């Protein structure tokens, strides 16, 4: 028997703060699972990297530790687990999260159990099993080692979305970090209204993480969640992969939000097709949707076909124009490094962003598939294939899995050219002049968000440049030598002769300075003043403890 009363969740950031995010920005699942365990009678605390006191003595003072794992934070997880093992050799350690769901065996060397599925039901069942010294083989959806062998229990069907509200106040140090009106600007509210996605884009792991079952959350629960968090910040980042996949349910939610007039401002993910429905866009606007994250992915139809996006560039452009006309801001995501990308790809992205006024997010293509017909990046083109041959126990390369670094051999552009292109896009689109253009945008939300996003990009550009210019670009030039012709086409025959690759050194952890924070806040003032002159509600967060709108 192993009595379990106190559970600590520990969420670690990547070594590089590439999101340039605010300090209080936990992944959605951690506060949700912590709240679920609290409901079941456990004493729960969350230790959030960058907010909480991360001393091992405090973290280890419990009966069980849960660690969500994300690829670029893997090495930090391994380090803290080693410290926990020295302090408390008998302390049960459970891991979960997207990296564990995709690669459970990669973490079984440093934990007791890996939860491969959504943990809403699996984690409470596993904790009860551990406490009762039961047989973990009876808990579906987990992996563990037994007598030196890896055991994967049967997959667990995806659960319905619980009505439980994620509890940010369980974060150790939350009240201190969120004290005062200015400090509340550091809090990022997240919200979930659905799980899963009906589409299967080849570069996206959603179907593996959430199965093929799309589920909607109870509308009353969504409204209660918003009410509970409004006192922190009126802006909500909706984490659904596709906000409108169940149109009937989403329309009902939008009508409810429009009637409630909660004062919440939502950012949602949705495909470009929403731009073809002006009536629905108007309803979204009335319900508080202020921006839509649209997966543009590429300005090349060849790439879009290979990604299985089921869209064409001209269609996307027309839809974005329609969304912008509805007075909803667009955040466009681009995936670079596809077979259709060349050296001029980055100029096209910069021109498109400047012409439309959207806010860009840029990601280097990756592929989680390990076999089968859906391989987007063949295994022989992935650096990891050669790292595993060089030293299978060395995981330093995971520090670079942030979505900002090139980790494979592209087909029609050198790795170094692709990496330099990413940095150049961020530098060109985050100049002071470019950011100042957003201040007087017709769309007031765009003027507020655009300034903050611009300086976030500027900070991120500085973070990435330190690594890229410091060593990684030279590393890419070294390993690509002799593998590409003068037109930057990959010579696949030569790649076939490659056996191993040197593993890049670990990334030095950096916490980016907030040198642009004050300037960003000052440049938001014109938009805030314009908003209030139009009779709009307060866009600034309320003090902790004040109720939200009734």
RACORGI-V752310 format. One record per residue. N is the residue number from 1. SS is DSSP state (A for helix, B for strand, O for the rest). OMEGA is omega in whole degrees, -180 to 180 (* if undefined). NEAR is the number of other C-alpha atoms within 8 Angstrom. Layout:
N|SS|OMEGA|NEAR ; N|SS|OMEGA|NEAR
This chain:
1|O|179|6 ; 2|O|-178|7 ; 3|O|-180|7 ; 4|O|176|10 ; 5|O|-176|9 ; 6|B|-179|10 ; 7|B|176|14 ; 8|B|172|13 ; 9|B|-179|14 ; 10|B|-180|13 ; 11|B|-177|13 ; 12|O|177|11 ; 13|O|170|9 ; 14|O|179|11 ; 15|O|178|12 ; 16|B|179|12 ; 17|O|-174|13 ; 18|O|178|10 ; 19|O|-174|6 ; 20|O|-172|10 ; 21|O|176|8 ; 22|O|-173|8 ; 23|O|-175|8 ; 24|B|-178|10 ; 25|O|178|9 ; 26|O|172|8 ; 27|O|-173|6 ; 28|A|-172|10 ; 29|A|-176|7 ; 30|A|178|13 ; 31|A|178|15 ; 32|A|180|12 ; 33|A|178|11 ; 34|A|179|15 ; 35|A|177|14 ; 36|A|180|10 ; 37|A|176|11 ; 38|A|178|10 ; 39|A|-178|7 ; 40|O|171|6 ; 41|O|-179|7 ; 42|O|172|11 ; 43|B|-168|8 ; 44|B|170|13 ; 45|B|176|11 ; 46|B|175|14 ; 47|B|-174|15 ; 48|B|-180|13 ; 49|O|180|10 ; 50|O|-180|6 ; 51|O|-173|12 ; 52|O|169|11 ; 53|O|-173|8 ; 54|O|179|9 ; 55|O|-178|6 ; 56|A|-180|10 ; 57|A|-179|7 ; 58|A|-179|8 ; 59|A|-176|11 ; 60|O|-178|11 ; 61|O|-178|6 ; 62|O|-179|10 ; 63|O|180|11 ; 64|B|179|12 ; 65|B|174|14 ; 66|B|-177|12 ; 67|B|169|12 ; 68|B|-175|12 ; 69|O|174|15 ; 70|O|-170|11 ; 71|A|-176|10 ; 72|A|177|12 ; 73|A|-175|14 ; 74|A|-176|11 ; 75|A|175|11 ; 76|A|176|10 ; 77|A|180|11 ; 78|A|180|9 ; 79|A|-177|8 ; 80|A|176|9 ; 81|A|178|10 ; 82|A|178|9 ; 83|A|178|9 ; 84|A|180|12 ; 85|A|179|10 ; 86|A|-178|7 ; 87|A|-176|9 ; 88|O|-177|8 ; 89|O|-176|7 ; 90|O|-174|5 ; 91|O|178|11 ; 92|B|-179|9 ; 93|B|-179|11 ; 94|B|176|13 ; 95|B|178|14 ; 96|B|180|16 ; 97|O|-173|13 ; 98|A|-180|9 ; 99|A|-180|11 ; 100|A|179|17 ; 101|A|-178|13 ; 102|A|-174|10 ; 103|O|-176|8 ; 104|A|-176|13 ; 105|A|-179|9 ; 106|A|-178|7 ; 107|O|-174|11 ; 108|O|175|13 ; 109|O|-176|6 ; 110|O|178|8 ; 111|O|179|12 ; 112|O|-178|10 ; 113|B|176|12 ; 114|B|177|15 ; 115|B|-173|18 ; 116|O|-172|13 ; 117|O|172|15 ; 118|O|-168|12 ; 119|A|-174|10 ; 120|A|180|10 ; 121|A|-175|8 ; 122|A|-177|14 ; 123|A|178|9 ; 124|A|180|10 ; 125|A|179|9 ; 126|A|-180|10 ; 127|A|177|9 ; 128|A|179|8 ; 129|A|179|12 ; 130|A|-178|11 ; 131|A|-178|11 ; 132|O|-176|9 ; 133|O|-180|8 ; 134|O|-179|7 ; 135|O|-178|7 ; 136|A|177|8 ; 137|A|180|7 ; 138|A|-180|6 ; 139|O|-178|12 ; 140|O|175|10 ; 141|O|-180|13 ; 142|B|175|15 ; 143|B|179|15 ; 144|B|177|11 ; 145|B|177|11 ; 146|B|-179|7 ; 147|O|177|4 ; 148|O|-179|5 ; 149|B|178|6 ; 150|B|178|9 ; 151|B|174|9 ; 152|B|177|8 ; 153|O|-178|11 ; 154|O|178|7 ; 155|O|180|8 ; 156|O|176|7 ; 157|O|179|4 ; 158|O|180|9 ; 159|O|169|7 ; 160|O|-177|7 ; 161|O|-179|10 ; 162|O|178|6 ; 163|O|-179|8 ; 164|O|179|8 ; 165|O|177|9 ; 166|O|-172|13 ; 167|O|179|9 ; 168|A|-177|7 ; 169|A|175|7 ; 170|A|179|12 ; 171|B|176|12 ; 172|O|-179|12 ; 173|O|-177|9 ; 174|A|-177|13 ; 175|A|179|7 ; 176|A|-177|6 ; 177|A|-176|9 ; 178|O|-176|12 ; 179|O|176|9 ; 180|O|-175|8 ; 181|A|-179|9 ; 182|A|-178|6 ; 183|A|-179|10 ; 184|A|176|14 ; 185|O|-180|10 ; 186|O|-173|10 ; 187|B|174|13 ; 188|O|176|12 ; 189|B|174|12 ; 190|B|-176|9 ; 191|B|176|12 ; 192|O|177|10 ; 193|O|179|13 ; 194|B|174|13 ; 195|B|177|12 ; 196|O|-180|15 ; 197|O|-179|13 ; 198|O|-180|7 ; 199|O|-179|4 ; 200|O|176|10 ; 201|O|-167|8 ; 202|O|-179|12 ; 203|O|-172|10 ; 204|O|-178|9 ; 205|O|-173|8 ; 206|A|-177|11 ; 207|A|178|11 ; 208|A|-177|9 ; 209|A|-174|11 ; 210|A|-179|12 ; 211|O|-179|9 ; 212|O|-178|9 ; 213|O|176|8 ; 214|O|-176|10 ; 215|B|176|9 ; 216|B|178|11 ; 217|O|178|13 ; 218|O|-175|9 ; 219|A|178|8 ; 220|A|179|6 ; 221|A|179|11 ; 222|A|180|13 ; 223|A|179|9 ; 224|A|179|9 ; 225|A|179|11 ; 226|A|-180|11 ; 227|A|-177|11 ; 228|A|-173|8 ; 229|A|-177|10 ; 230|O|-178|13 ; 231|O|177|15 ; 232|O|-173|13 ; 233|O|180|15 ; 234|O|-178|14 ; 235|B|-178|10 ; 236|B|175|13 ; 237|B|-177|11 ; 238|B|-169|12 ; 239|O|178|11 ; 240|O|176|12 ; 241|O|178|11 ; 242|O|-172|12 ; 243|O|-171|12 ; 244|O|-176|7 ; 245|O|172|9 ; 246|O|-170|8 ; 247|A|-177|7 ; 248|A|-180|6 ; 249|A|-179|8 ; 250|A|176|11 ; 251|A|178|9 ; 252|A|178|8 ; 253|A|-179|9 ; 254|A|177|11 ; 255|A|179|10 ; 256|A|-180|9 ; 257|A|179|12 ; 258|A|179|11 ; 259|A|-175|7 ; 260|A|-179|6 ; 261|O|-176|9 ; 262|O|-176|10 ; 263|O|179|8 ; 264|O|179|11 ; 265|B|-169|10 ; 266|B|167|12 ; 267|B|-174|13 ; 268|B|172|14 ; 269|B|174|13 ; 270|O|178|13 ; 271|O|-174|8 ; 272|A|-175|12 ; 273|A|178|8 ; 274|A|-180|12 ; 275|A|179|13 ; 276|A|-175|7 ; 277|O|-177|8 ; 278|A|180|11 ; 279|A|179|6 ; 280|A|176|9 ; 281|A|178|12 ; 282|A|178|9 ; 283|A|178|11 ; 284|A|178|10 ; 285|A|180|12 ; 286|A|-178|8 ; 287|A|177|13 ; 288|O|176|12 ; 289|B|-176|13 ; 290|B|179|11 ; 291|B|179|12 ; 292|B|175|13 ; 293|B|-175|12 ; 294|B|178|12 ; 295|B|175|10 ; 296|B|176|11 ; 297|B|-177|10 ; 298|O|173|11 ; 299|O|-180|9 ; 300|O|-177|9 ; 301|A|178|9 ; 302|A|177|8 ; 303|A|-178|12 ; 304|A|177|14 ; 305|A|-179|10 ; 306|A|179|9 ; 307|A|-174|10 ; 308|O|-178|9 ; 309|O|-179|9 ; 310|O|177|6 ; 311|O|177|8 ; 312|O|-174|8 ; 313|A|-178|11 ; 314|A|179|6 ; 315|A|-179|9 ; 316|A|-179|12 ; 317|A|180|8 ; 318|A|-180|9 ; 319|A|179|13 ; 320|A|176|11 ; 321|A|180|10 ; 322|A|179|11 ; 323|A|-180|15 ; 324|A|178|10 ; 325|A|-180|7 ; 326|O|179|10 ; 327|O|172|8 ; 328|O|-178|13 ; 329|B|180|13 ; 330|B|170|13 ; 331|B|-176|12 ; 332|B|177|13 ; 333|B|179|13 ; 334|B|174|12 ; 335|B|-176|11 ; 336|B|178|12 ; 337|O|177|11 ; 338|O|-177|10 ; 339|O|179|9 ; 340|O|-177|9 ; 341|O|177|13 ; 342|O|-178|7 ; 343|O|-179|9 ; 344|O|-179|7 ; 345|A|-173|9 ; 346|A|176|11 ; 347|A|179|8 ; 348|A|180|9 ; 349|A|-179|10 ; 350|A|-179|11 ; 351|A|-178|8 ; 352|A|-180|8 ; 353|A|-180|11 ; 354|A|-179|9 ; 355|A|-174|6 ; 356|A|-177|7 ; 357|O|178|7 ; 358|O|174|10 ; 359|B|-175|11 ; 360|B|166|9 ; 361|B|-173|8 ; 362|B|179|10 ; 363|B|173|10 ; 364|B|-176|11 ; 365|O|174|11 ; 366|O|-177|8 ; 367|O|-179|10 ; 368|O|180|8 ; 369|O|-179|8 ; 370|O|179|6 ; 371|O|175|6 ; 372|O|-173|6 ; 373|O|-176|4 ; 374|O|178|7 ; 375|O|177|11 ; 376|O|175|10 ; 377|O|-180|9 ; 378|O|-177|7 ; 379|A|-177|7 ; 380|A|177|8 ; 381|A|-179|11 ; 382|B|179|12 ; 383|A|-175|11 ; 384|A|178|9 ; 385|A|-177|10 ; 386|A|175|11 ; 387|A|-179|14 ; 388|A|177|10 ; 389|A|-179|9 ; 390|A|-179|10 ; 391|A|-175|7 ; 392|O|-179|8 ; 393|O|-179|5 ; 394|O|-179|8 ; 395|O|-179|7 ; 396|A|-175|11 ; 397|A|179|12 ; 398|A|176|11 ; 399|A|-176|15 ; 400|A|-177|11 ; 401|O|-180|11 ; 402|O|-174|10 ; 403|O|-179|9 ; 404|O|-176|12 ; 405|O|178|9 ; 406|O|-177|9 ; 407|O|180|10 ; 408|B|178|10 ; 409|O|177|11 ; 410|O|-174|12 ; 411|O|-172|9 ; 412|O|177|12 ; 413|O|-179|14 ; 414|O|175|14 ; 415|A|-178|13 ; 416|A|179|10 ; 417|A|178|9 ; 418|A|-179|13 ; 419|A|178|12 ; 420|A|179|9 ; 421|A|178|10 ; 422|A|180|11 ; 423|A|-178|11 ; 424|A|178|9 ; 425|A|-179|12 ; 426|A|-180|11 ; 427|A|-178|10 ; 428|A|-176|8 ; 429|A|-180|11 ; 430|O|173|12 ; 431|O|177|9 ; 432|A|-179|6 ; 433|A|180|6 ; 434|A|-179|9 ; 435|A|-180|14 ; 436|A|178|9 ; 437|O|-176|8 ; 438|O|-174|12 ; 439|O|-176|14 ; 440|O|175|9 ; 441|O|179|9 ; 442|O|178|6 ; 443|O|-174|9 ; 444|A|178|12 ; 445|A|179|11 ; 446|A|180|11 ; 447|A|179|15 ; 448|A|-178|12 ; 449|A|-177|8 ; 450|A|178|13 ; 451|A|-179|15 ; 452|A|180|11 ; 453|A|180|9 ; 454|A|-180|12 ; 455|A|172|13 ; 456|A|176|11 ; 457|A|-179|11 ; 458|A|177|12 ; 459|A|-179|11 ; 460|A|178|12 ; 461|A|179|11 ; 462|A|180|8 ; 463|A|-178|13 ; 464|A|-177|12 ; 465|A|179|10 ; 466|A|-179|8 ; 467|A|-177|10 ; 468|A|-179|10 ; 469|A|-178|9 ; 470|A|-177|8 ; 471|A|-168|8 ; 472|A|179|10 ; 473|A|176|12 ; 474|A|178|8 ; 475|A|-180|9 ; 476|A|179|10 ; 477|A|180|10 ; 478|A|-173|7 ; 479|A|-180|7 ; 480|A|-174|12 ; 481|O|178|7 ; 482|O|-177|6 ; 483|O|-178|10 ; 484|B|177|12 ; 485|O|-176|9 ; 486|O|178|5 ; 487|O|178|6 ; 488|O|174|9 ; 489|O|-180|11 ; 490|B|176|13 ; 491|O|-170|9 ; 492|A|178|7 ; 493|A|179|6 ; 494|A|177|9 ; 495|A|180|10 ; 496|A|179|7 ; 497|O|-177|6 ; 498|O|-178|6 ; 499|O|-178|6 ; 500|O|174|8 ; 501|O|172|9 ; 502|O|-179|6 ; 503|O|-179|8 ; 504|O|-179|8 ; 505|O|-180|6 ; 506|O|179|7 ; 507|O|175|10 ; 508|O|-177|6 ; 509|O|179|6 ; 510|B|170|8 ; 511|O|-172|6 ; 512|O|177|8 ; 513|O|-180|4 ; 514|O|-173|5 ; 515|O|-179|5 ; 516|O|-175|8 ; 517|A|-178|8 ; 518|A|180|7 ; 519|A|178|7 ; 520|A|179|11 ; 521|A|180|9 ; 522|A|-179|7 ; 523|A|174|10 ; 524|A|-174|13 ; 525|A|179|8 ; 526|A|179|9 ; 527|A|179|13 ; 528|A|-180|11 ; 529|A|179|8 ; 530|A|-180|9 ; 531|A|-179|11 ; 532|A|178|10 ; 533|A|177|7 ; 534|O|179|6 ; 535|O|-179|6 ; 536|O|179|7 ; 537|O|-177|7 ; 538|O|179|6 ; 539|O|180|6 ; 540|O|-178|7 ; 541|O|177|13 ; 542|O|177|11 ; 543|O|178|10 ; 544|O|178|9 ; 545|O|178|5 ; 546|O|180|7 ; 547|O|174|6 ; 548|O|180|9 ; 549|O|179|7 ; 550|O|*|3
